[in-house]
């Protein structure tokens, strides 16, 4: 009987450890599913692995410390630094904005949830997971309804500016007249876009511009609130210099 006690203790310890790792994977996976649904790089597998790794380091921190030192959290304390480096890699600096702050913050919180599971505090970890999901799903919607949230929208303005034909086909005089008409139409479209943006106090960031069979297409991004976006779209579509205006949500939006 005495020889079986260490085995029983080991089995119970192993069961407890596996449960903590599984709980960390489940809660990290719940956050990862939300990120996956939003098509973010830090998706399901990433958040599951981060939570499980943080839980495992927390458990091993106690084991590695042993009885020789009262500092049981020496290994676990370095999780914060490691996650900080990982989160920094998710943040991208572009010319006019910063991307990935929410994803980096999510990774930071998921690691904390994993550490909580690693210490066996399941209810606290569950509460933190629910709060994170609410913040990711509903706080942004609330900010948008109130009008606080600024988000990027890609506008694609199209106008039939006409086509230019070579001189050897239509003659030099006709080709010059067509080129002049195209330039005037193009100038009118660009001035219409700038006038609408200036009236709203917004600055565009040109993404793409081309001409397909006489249809001039200009795509640009504007970051502002929902009310201003609605106003920009309405004014652009009402302009005589534009034939079609379509909008796309920025795939990199948090």
C-alpha positions in Angstrom: 0.0 0.0 0.0 2.8 2.3 0.8 4.4 1.7 -2.6 1.2 2.7 -4.3 0.8 6.1 -2.8 3.5 7.9 -4.8 2.0 6.4 -8.0 -1.5 7.6 -7.0 -0.1 11.1 -6.2 1.7 11.2 -9.5 -1.4 10.2 -11.4 -3.5 12.8 -9.6 -0.8 15.4 -10.2 -0.6 14.5 -13.9 -4.4 14.6 -14.2 -4.5 18.1 -12.6 -1.8 19.3 -14.9 -3.4 18.0 -18.0 -6.8 19.5 -17.0 -5.1 22.9 -16.5 -3.5 22.7 -20.0 -6.8 21.6 -21.6 -8.6 24.5 -19.9 -6.0 26.9 -21.1 -6.4 25.6 -24.7 -10.2 25.8 -24.5 -10.2 29.4 -23.2 -7.4 30.5 -25.5 -9.2 28.8 -28.4 -12.5 30.7 -27.6 -10.6 34.0 -28.0 -8.9 32.6 -31.1 -12.2 31.7 -32.7 -13.2 35.3 -32.5 -9.9 36.4 -34.0 -10.3 33.7 -36.7 -13.8 35.0 -37.5 -12.3 38.4 -38.1 -9.6 37.0 -40.3 -6.7 38.0 -38.1 -3.2 36.5 -38.2 -3.4 35.6 -34.5 -6.2 33.0 -34.9 -7.3 29.8 -33.3 -4.1 27.8 -33.2 -2.0 30.8 -32.2 -4.1 31.7 -29.2 -4.5 28.1 -28.1 -0.7 27.6 -28.2 0.0 30.9 -26.4 -2.5 30.0 -23.6 -1.2 26.5 -23.2 2.4 27.6 -23.2 1.8 30.2 -20.6 -0.1 27.6 -18.4 2.8 25.1 -18.8 5.4 27.7 -17.9 3.4 28.7 -14.8 3.1 25.0 -13.7 6.8 24.3 -14.4 7.9 27.5 -12.6 6.8 25.9 -9.3 8.3 22.5 -10.1 11.7 24.0 -11.2 11.9 26.2 -8.2 11.6 23.1 -5.9 12.1 23.6 -2.2 15.4 25.4 -2.4 14.0 28.9 -3.0 10.8 30.7 -2.0 10.6 32.4 -5.4 8.2 30.1 -7.2 7.4 32.5 -10.0 10.8 33.1 -11.4 10.1 31.3 -14.7 6.5 32.5 -15.0 7.7 36.1 -14.5 9.5 35.9 -17.9 6.2 35.1 -19.7 5.3 38.7 -19.8 8.5 39.7 -21.5 8.2 36.9 -24.0 4.7 37.8 -24.9 5.7 41.4 -25.1 8.1 40.5 -27.9 5.5 38.4 -29.7 2.9 41.2 -29.4 5.4 43.8 -30.8 5.8 41.6 -33.9 2.0 41.9 -34.5 2.1 45.7 -34.5 2.7 47.3 -38.0 3.5 50.9 -38.6 2.3 52.2 -41.9 2.6 55.7 -43.3 -0.5 57.2 -41.7 -1.7 54.7 -39.0 -0.7 51.9 -36.7 -2.1 48.4 -37.2 -2.3 45.4 -34.9 -2.7 47.0 -31.5 -5.8 45.1 -30.7 -4.3 41.8 -31.8 -1.2 42.4 -29.7 -3.3 43.3 -26.7 -5.4 40.1 -27.2 -2.2 38.0 -27.3 -1.1 39.6 -24.0 -4.5 38.9 -22.3 -4.6 35.3 -23.6 -1.2 34.7 -22.1 -2.6 36.0 -18.8 -5.6 33.7 -19.1 -3.2 30.8 -19.7 -1.2 31.6 -16.6 -4.4 31.8 -14.6 -5.4 28.3 -15.8 -1.9 27.1 -15.0 -2.4 28.1 -11.4 -5.8 26.3 -11.3 -8.0 29.4 -11.1 -10.5 28.3 -13.7 -13.4 30.6 -12.6 -11.1 33.7 -12.8 -9.8 32.5 -16.2 -13.4 31.9 -17.5 -14.4 35.4 -16.3 -11.5 37.0 -18.0 -12.3 35.1 -21.3 -15.9 36.3 -21.2 -14.8 39.9 -20.6 -12.3 39.7 -23.5 -14.9 38.3 -25.9 -17.4 41.0 -24.9 -14.8 43.7 -25.4 -13.8 42.3 -28.9 -17.4 41.8 -30.1 -19.6 44.4 -28.5 -17.5 47.4 -27.4 -16.4 48.2 -31.0 -20.1 48.1 -32.1 -21.0 50.4 -29.2 -18.3 52.8 -30.1 -19.5 52.8 -33.7 -23.1 53.5 -32.7 -22.1 56.3 -30.4 -19.8 57.7 -33.1 -16.5 57.4 -31.4 -15.0 54.7 -33.4 -12.7 55.7 -36.3 -12.2 53.0 -38.9 -10.8 52.8 -42.4 -12.9 52.4 -45.5 -11.6 52.0 -49.0 -13.4 54.1 -51.6 -13.3 53.3 -55.3 -14.4 56.1 -57.5 -15.0 55.4 -61.2 -15.7 57.8 -64.1 -16.0 57.4 -67.8 -13.3 59.9 -69.0 -13.2 58.5 -72.5 -10.5 56.7 -74.4 -7.5 57.9 -76.4 -6.7 56.5 -79.8 -3.4 56.6 -81.6 -2.8 59.3 -84.3 -2.3 56.8 -87.1 -5.9 55.6 -86.6 -7.9 58.8 -86.1 -5.5 61.5 -87.2 -3.3 63.9 -85.2 -6.0 66.6 -84.7 -8.7 64.1 -83.5 -6.2 62.3 -81.2 -5.2 65.6 -79.6 -8.9 66.5 -79.1 -9.6 63.2 -77.5 -6.6 63.4 -75.2 -7.6 66.9 -74.2 -11.1 65.6 -73.4 -9.8 62.8 -71.3 -7.5 65.1 -69.3 -10.4 67.5 -68.6 -12.7 64.7 -67.5 -9.9 63.2 -65.3 -9.2 66.6 -63.8 -12.9 67.1 -63.1 -13.2 63.8 -61.3 -10.1 64.4 -59.2 -11.2 67.9 -58.2 -14.7 66.5 -57.3 -13.1 64.0 -54.9 -10.8 66.6 -53.3 -13.7 69.0 -52.9 -15.8 66.4 -51.1 -12.9 65.4 -48.8 -11.9 69.0 -48.1 -15.5 69.8 -47.1 -15.4 67.0 -44.6 -11.9 67.8 -43.4 -10.5 64.5 -44.4 -7.3 63.4 -46.1 -7.2 60.5 -48.5 -4.5 58.0 -48.9 -4.3 56.8 -52.5 -4.0 53.1 -52.9 -4.4 52.4 -56.6 -5.2 54.3 -59.8 -5.7 52.9 -63.3 -7.7 53.3 -66.5 -9.6 50.4 -68.1 -11.2 50.9 -71.5 -11.7 54.6 -70.8 -13.0 54.1 -67.2 -10.8 55.9 -64.8 -10.6 54.1 -61.4 -9.2 55.6 -58.3 -9.1 53.8 -55.0 -8.2 55.5 -51.7 -8.6 55.0 -48.0 -10.1 57.3 -45.5 -10.1 56.7 -41.7 -13.0 58.5 -39.9 -16.2 57.9 -38.0 -19.4 56.2 -39.4 -21.2 59.6 -39.7 -18.5 61.1 -41.8 -18.2 58.0 -44.0 -21.9 58.2 -44.8 -21.5 61.8 -45.7 -18.5 61.2 -47.9 -20.2 58.4 -49.7 -23.4 60.4 -50.3 -21.5 63.5 -51.6 -19.3 61.4 -53.9 -22.2 59.6 -55.4 -24.1 62.9 -55.9 -21.2 64.5 -57.8 -21.6 64.9 -61.6 -18.0 64.1 -62.1 -18.3 60.5 -60.8 -20.2 57.7 -62.4 -19.9 55.0 -59.7 -18.6 54.9 -56.2 -18.2 51.6 -54.3 -16.8 51.1 -50.8 -14.9 48.2 -49.2 -14.1 47.6 -45.5 -10.4 47.5 -44.9 -9.3 43.9 -44.3 -6.7 45.1 -41.8 -9.2 46.9 -39.7 -9.1 45.8 -36.0 
